[in-house]
């Protein structure tokens, strides 16, 4: 026989379950609306990419048709092979990969050394040098092209990859500032403990500081990749050999004097951005985490 207490507790328990179910359904509906809104916004931002893919499968008549058609009547996959046959896009992409690798290596070798000196070491004139380094970020790129061209021309480096790779081995102001701000958040007690154990400056940098700076290094690598991959002005100014051009310059050849082959240009552009999209999907977690960490700690 049920006691009065157990009989009275049953309505309360059922009311709690009913309330929990209502809260659960409200959360599910709320999450569903949020995800639907995010998917809709993502589709809006993907419209240019989808239109580019659609244009790459159209004929020249469909590209210029009015009103424009989003879906081609007969997808022409031969536009991709025609784009590669018209210009050596494979060679252009290999040239770009070489420049990306060389510049990324240069930044990885130079930026941590300079940032470590500004963030952890003490030497005369450090504030002045740091201010001068930051002031270079305010100089427009176009202003520096003429003196850079004059300098590399006097060294006999025009029409080589040296002007496009050598500056990275001397650091980049933005990357240095990023690394300095991140290194300053690392407690100096680690340096002192390492010195007590007999570690030198190089050991502290490569065994203690750099492993803790992985988020900032990931951001630096991704930005170095994107900047080098999309760079147009420096290759077009310092290079004269057709076979040495990167993909950013190679795409410009599809724009003729009297017209543009939009279907071939879109095909070549989609192929050229494939490595960038692949890098984003691979490094998305590290990039977002690194930006968040740098933003919070910097």
DABEL-V117765 format. One line per field, one symbol per residue. ss: DSSP state (2 for helix, 1 for strand, 0 for the rest). psi: psi as a letter, one per 40 degrees, with the letter a starting at -180 (. if undefined). A space follows every 10 residues. Layout:
# DABEL-V117765
ss->???
psi->???
This chain:
# DABEL-V117765
ss->0002222222 2222222222 2222222222 2222222222 2222222222 2222220002 2220000000 0000000222 2222220022 2222222222 2222222222 2222222222 0000022222 2222222200 2222222222 2222000000 0222222222 0022222222 2220000022 2222220000 2222222222 2202222222 2222222222 0022222200 0222002222 2222100001 0222222222 2222222222 2222222222 22222220
psi->hiiddddddd dddddddddd dddddddddd dddddddddd dddddedddd dddddeeiid dddeihiihd hidhhgeedd ddddddigdd dddddddddd dddddddddd dddddddddd ihiheddddd ddddddeehi dddedddddd ddddefeifi eddeddddee ihdddddddd ddddehhedd ddddddeeia dddddddddd defddddddd ddddddddde hddddddeie hdeeiidddd deeehideih gddddddddd ddeddddddd ddeddddddd ddddddd.
